């Protein structure tokens, strides 16, 4: 359990609810001989059947808590229910925390579409053919307002929902994800979950959700000096008015995008001032205030604006903005708007800042020379450009992920990291451009983007390296079914495993490992993430897109 950094004590209390078509509460008071279960069958009128003994400190509950954790896996193993609920269970958790007069998190573990005849019942509306068309809003928007309303109620009470979905079929992530979206949480999905392949990842993500630095029951307000104002906010939160960002929780893994517009005359003497104030509850229960102040000088020349631009942050914000725009506009309109914005930015530099040159020459500002590349990658990402080749749930999850990602994670997801593993252990792998042209059939490569971790084994990969890392006599004998590398006592094997562990620490999640051999069917998955090449869905390569941007710039000059 997380501990207070000053006192070293943990103030965290835990409680347990299980559900199928009914909701079960557990009394884990430390003075009991065994945990007690109380059931609520009327899920249409949810209430909390006990107060004392439901929320307890783990150290106080002791053996009773341990007994419950051992009993839960066997308690329902013979349950024949084929339908389930979700919304009433989350409502139960909300009511329990409200009754205890505390904010906190609900860690919700769910497996299937909630089809039982109860509040929050959903129907299967999956239709992948609509993805990428102007009709995709029909399946990417919530199918009922019930989850939005419950999410708003949770936000008002300072209750954050972290949703862990271990599904084998469609669950309507677009609708279920409204709960974490409105409460500062996250939707984690483990399709075709098995303990062997996904257990470590689930445990890592749960541990991270519980222990990372977090603020609860928070309200953020952004103030500015005269001449500029905050006009839009992007992320996972709820706003009941135009100024207060209500965050049931905010943690160190998430970023909120704020658009600040210039709406009045500015003078160089005054500058611009921005203040972000966060009023929140610390995990110790203390109410605290954190204030960040930013003083900005005014640029006298447009060239100075380009010179000081932070491209990584721009990519993060543009991605969030594009995903949010998909609520109202069609995907084609959003993609065209992104391209037009990229072209206008670069055309303005060419017109006002660059030295005269021939019209056929592409002139880019040094700080933003990769803007066309990143724009191209955003356009073909699953969050913005996902079509019928992804599932509806995967598309929704990608959109939610983009809305919460910080700068480093969004950049990795936009442009995956490709590393040559075969140079280990003698050399440190240096990132390669994400193109099949940079890969050799004599090599072994790692591609990771913060969500997926893929190892590609070339057909002519060195046999000694393959033996040291995979325990196979040749590339053709590498087992593509493994989800972790064997713990071989070799320098190369240890170096590769250390690199995978470092990547997971860097991305703050236990990315699932997929091993593939050259020419395997799975190779199409890798090619999907080689973002400089022509996409498997026919999307433009980086070179083709750069030529298109150049044409757009010339038309604007």
N, C-alpha and C positions, 0 to 999 in steps of 0.2 A: 504494500500500500504506500502511496506517496506520503512523504513526511514534510513537516514544516521546516524550512531551511534555517530558521533561527532557534527553535526549541528542540528540533529533532524528533518531535512527536507526530504521530499520525492521528488526524481528527476524522478520518474517513469512516463512515458507517455503511454497511452493505445490507441489502435485503434481496430476497429471491421470489420471483413469480414464474410459474410455468403455465402453459396454456395449450389447448387444442380447440375444442368447442366450448370449454369452460375455462375459468381462470382460477388458479390455485395460489394461495398465499402461504408463506411458511413462517412459523414462530421459531426463531433460533436463539431464544433467550438462554444465556449460559447456565441458568439454574435448572433447566429441563434435563431429563434423562435422555430424551430423543426429540428431534424436531417434530413439530406438529403442523399438519396441513389443514387449511381451511379453504373450502371451495365456494366460488360464486357462480351459480348456474345461469342467472338472469343477466346475460352479458349486455342486454339492451339498457340496463339500469345499473351501471357499475358503481360499487361502493367498496370501501376498505373494511374488511371484517375484523381487523385487529390493528392496534396501534403499538402497544407495548410488546416488544419482542420481535417486531418485523425488521426494524433497522437497528443493527448492532455493530459495535466495533469487533473486528475479527478476533482480536486478542481477548475480548470479553466473552465472546460466544464459544471459542475454543472447540472442544470435542463435538459439540452439537452441530456447529457449522461443518466440521469435517465429516460427520455422519451424513448430513444432508447431501454434500457433494458426492459421497460414495453411493447414496441411495438413488439419486435422480436418474443416472443412466439405466438402472434396472426397473425403476418404478413404473415406467410407461412402455417397456419393451414389447408388451403384448397388446398395446393399444391398436385397435382396428380402425380408428377414425381415418377417413380418407379426405375429409375437408377440415379446414382450420379457420381461425379468426386471426386478426392482428390488431385492428384499431381498438377494440375493447381492452386488450392486454396493455397497450400503451396508455390508454386512459386510466387503467388501474395503477400503473406506475406513477402517473402524474398525480392522481388523487392521493396516493400514499405519501409522496414527497410534500404535497400541499398540507396534508394532515400533520406531518412532522414539522411543518413550518421551516422548510429548508429548500435550497436549490440543489442541483446536482445533475448527474448523468443517468440516463437509462441506456444500458447496453442490451440491445434487443437482438436475439438470434432467431432467424426466421428461415423457412425452407421452401414455401410454396405460395401460389396465388391464394389469397384469402377468399375462398368461395362459399364458406358457410353462411347461411342466411342470418346475418347479424349486421350491426352497424359496421360500415367499411367494406362490405362485400364488393368484390370486383369480378369482372368477366374477362375472359381471354379475348383480347382484341389484337393480338400480334398479327402484323401484316408487313413483312419485310419489304415487299414490293413498293411500299409507299415511301420508304426512306430515300432521301435524296430528291424527292419531288415536292411540289408545293402542297401536297396533301399530307406530308409527314407530321404536321401539327396535330392531326387527328389521333396519332398514336404516341406522340411525345409530350402532349399536354395531359394533365391529370384527368382521369375519367370521372372523378367525383370531387366535390369540394370538401368532403368530410375530412380528408387527411390534411388539407390546408387549414381548415378550422381548428383541428386538434393541434397542429403545429403552432398556430398562433397562440392557442391557450397555453401550450408548453412554454413558448417564448415569454409570455406574460408572467409565468410563474418561475422563470429562471431554470427550466428543466430542459437539458440538452439531450437529444436522441441520437445515439450512435447505432446505426443499423448494419448488422452483419448477416448477409443473405447467403445461405449455402443451398443453392438451388440446382435441380436437375432439369428444369423446364422454365417457361416464361413466368415471371412473377409481377410484371408491370412495374419495373423500377421507376418509370416516369412518375407514377402516382405515389408509390411508397416512399420515394426519395424526397417528397415534399416535407416529410417529418424532419429529417436531418437538415434539409435546406433552410427551413425557417427557424431552426433552433441552434445553428452554428455547429451542427454535427457533420457526419460523413456517412456515405453509403459505401460499404465494402461488400464485394461480391466474389464468391468462390464457386464457380460453376462446376458441376459434377464433383462436389467435394468428397474427398476421402481423407482419412486421417494420415495416411502415408504421404500423399502428395500435397495436401494443403494444411495439415495440422500445425506444422511449425509456423506457417504464414499467418494463420488465424491467431495462434497464441501470441505471436509477435505484435500483430495489429491491436489485439485486446490490451496487451501489456503497455503498448505505446499510448493508447487512448486513456489509460488510467494514470500513467506516471508522468507524462510530458507536462511541462509548465502550462497551466491553464487558468483562465479567469472565468468566474461564473456570475450569472445574473447581471450582465454588464450592459451599460449604455454608453455608446460612443457618439461624440459630437465633434464635427470639424468646423472650426471658425477660421475666417480669413480677414485680412485687412481690406480696406475699401478698394474697389476696382476689380476684384476677383471674387468668385463665390463657388462653393461646392454645389454641383448641380446633379450629380448622379453617383450612385454607390452600387458596387458589384461584388457579390459574394454570397455566403450562407448566413442569413440573418433575417430579421423582420423589421419593418418600419411602419409604425402606426401614424407617423406624420412625416414631414419632408426634411426634418433635421436630425432626429434621434435614431441612431442605428441600434436596435435592440438585439443583443447577443446573449442567448441563454448560456452560451459558452464561447470562448475564443481561445485558441491554443497556439503554440509556437510553430505548428506546421501549416497554418492557414494565412492567407493574405486577403485583405479587402481592397478592392480597387475603388479609387475616388477620382471622379472627373472634376477638375477645377477650371472654370471658364473665365475668360477676361471679358468684363462687361462694362468697363468704364475707363476713363483716361488715367494713365499711370505716369508718374514722374520718376526720374532716376534717383532723386534725393530720397524719396520715401521708401522705395523697395516694396517687396511683397512679403507678408507674414502669414504663416499657416500654423494653426494649433489644433492638435488632435488630443482630446481629453477622453479618458476611459474611466468611468466609475464602475467598480466591480467588487465582487466578493472573493477574497482569497480563500484557498483551501483550508486555512485555519479558522475561517468564519469571520475574519475581519473585513470590514468594508474599507476599500482603499481607492485612491485616485491616482492615476498615472497620466502625466501630461507630457506631450512631445511638442516642442516649438521648433519651427523652421523659419529662418530668415533668408530671403532670396534677393540677390541683386538683379537689377533689370539690365537686359542686354541692349546695348546701343545699336548693334548691328545684327542683322538676321543670321549672318555667318556664325556669330557667337552662339546662337541657339542651336544650330546644327552641331557645332563643335562640342557642346556640353551635353548633347543628347545621350541618354542611357538606353541603348537599343534593347538590352535584355528586359528592362522594365517596360518598354514600349510594347514588346511582343507579348508579355504577360497581360497587359491591359487590353491590347487589341483582341487577344483571344477571348478574354472574359466578355468584352463588349460584343464580339461576334456571336458568342454562344447565347448571350442574353437577348440579342436581336432576333434570334431564331424563334422566340416565343410569338412574335408578331409577323415577321417577314418570312418569305420562302427562302430556302437554302440558296437558290440561284441568285436572288437579289442580294443576299448577305455576302456571298462570294464576290459578286461584281462590285459591291460597295468597298470591300477590303482591297481589291485590286485597284479601284479608282483612287482610294485614299493613299495607297502606296505610290501610285503614279503622280498624284498631285504633290505629295511631299517632295519627291525627287525632282519634279519639274520646277517647283519653286526654288529649289537650291540651284538648279541649272540656270534659271532666269535671273536670280538676284545675287548669287554668291560666287558662281564659278567664273573662271576666266573664259573669254571667248574661244570657241573651238568649233570644228565642223559639226553639222547637224547629225552626221552619221556616227559620231563618237558618243559613247555612253559615259557620262560624267556623274560620279556618285560621291557624296560626302564621306570622308574617312570613317566617321563614327557610325554611319548608317549604310555602309556599302553592302552589308548582308541583309538589309531590309527586304529586298526581293526574294532572297532565299528563304527567310523565315516566313514571309507572307505566303509563299508557295507551300511551305510545310504546314502552315495553319490551315490553308484551304483544303489540303488532302488528309488532315488529321481526322480521326474518328469523331471528335467532338463537333467539328464544323462540317466536314465533308463525308461523313460516314454514310454509305449507301447500303444496298441489299446484301453486300458481302459481310456485314456485321449484323448481329441480332439487335432487336429493338432495345433489349435490356442493356446490352453492351454500349449502344449509342447513348442511352440515357446516362449510364454511369460515367462515360467519358465526358459528357457535358457537365455533370455535377462536379467531376474531378477538376475540370478546367476552371470552374467558378471559384474553387477554394485554393488552388495551387499557388504556392509562393513563386518567386521569380526563378529560383534554381530548378525547382521541379517542373515548372511549365516549360522552361527552355529544354530540359532533357526530354520531355515528352514531345516537344515540337521537333527537335532534331536529335534523334537517338545517338548514343555513343557507340562507336564501332572500334573494337580493340583487337589487334593481332595477338592471340595467346601463345602462338608457337615460338615467339621470341623469348618467352620465359624459360628458365629462371635467370638467364644471363643478362637480359635487357629488360627495361621497364617499358611496357607497351605504350605507344603514343597513339592518340585517336586518329582514325582515318576518316576521310569523307564518306558519307553514307551512300556508297554506290557500289554496284557489283563489279565495276571496273577496277576497284581498289582491292578486290579479293582474289586470291589465287587458289587453285585446286590443291596446291601444296601446303596450304595453311589451315589453321584452326582459329576461328574468330568468335568473339563475344559481342553481341549487340544487346544493349539495355537502354530502357527509356523511363525508368522509375516505376513501370507497371509490369512490363514483360522483360524476361532475361532469356536470351537465346544463345546457344552455342552451335555453331555451324562447323562441321568437320569436312574438309575437302577430301576428295576421293584419293588424292596422292599425298595426304598429310604424312609427315615423318612417322615411321612405325614406332620408333623409340619413344617419341613424344606421346603418341596415342597409347602406347603400353603404360607409360608412366602416369598418365592422367586418367585414362578410362579403364585400364586393366584389360584392354582388348588387343589381339595380335595385329590388327590392321584397321584402317578406317571403315572398311566394309563390315567389320564385326562389332563396331561400337553399338551398344544397346541404347536405342533411342527412347526406350520406355522409362529410363531412370529419371528421377526428379532431383537427385543429388549425386555428386561425384563420389566414387568410392574413396575411403580414407587410406589411400596407398602411401606407403612410407618412401616417397621419392621426392626429390627436389622440385621437379616440374609439377607434380601433383599438388604438393603443399603450396607452391606459389600460385597456382590457378585457384585453389580453394580459398587462399587468403585474399586474392583479388575479388572473388565473388562475395566474400564476407564484407570486404571494404565497400563494394558497390551497394550492398544492402544497407549498411550503416549510413552511407552517404544519402541514399534515397529514403531512409527511415521506414523501410518496409521490407519484409522477407519476400522479395520477388520470386515467383515460381520459376524454376529452371526448366527449360525445354531444350533437349539435345536433338539435333537433326544431322543427318548425313547429306552430302551433296547429292542432288537428284531425287531426294525423298519428296513425297507429296507435301510434307510440311514446309518445304522450301518456299512455297508461296507466302507463308506467314512472314518469313524473313524478308522477302522481296517487298512486302507491304510497307516495311519500315525503312527500306533503302530509299530515302525521300528525294535523293537527287536524280533517281532514275524515273523513267516513265512508269506510272502506277499500273498495277495489275488490273485496275478498273478502267484503264485508258487515260487517266489524268496525266497532265503535261509533266515532262521532266523539268528539272531546274533550268537547263539551258533553253528549252522551248519557252518556259515562262519568262525568263529574263529577256528574251527577244520580244515577247509580247509586251512586257513592261516598257521596254525601250520604244516600241511603236506607240504606246499610249503617251509616253512622255513627249515624243516628237509632235504628236497631235495637239498637245496642250501648249506648246511653245509658239 
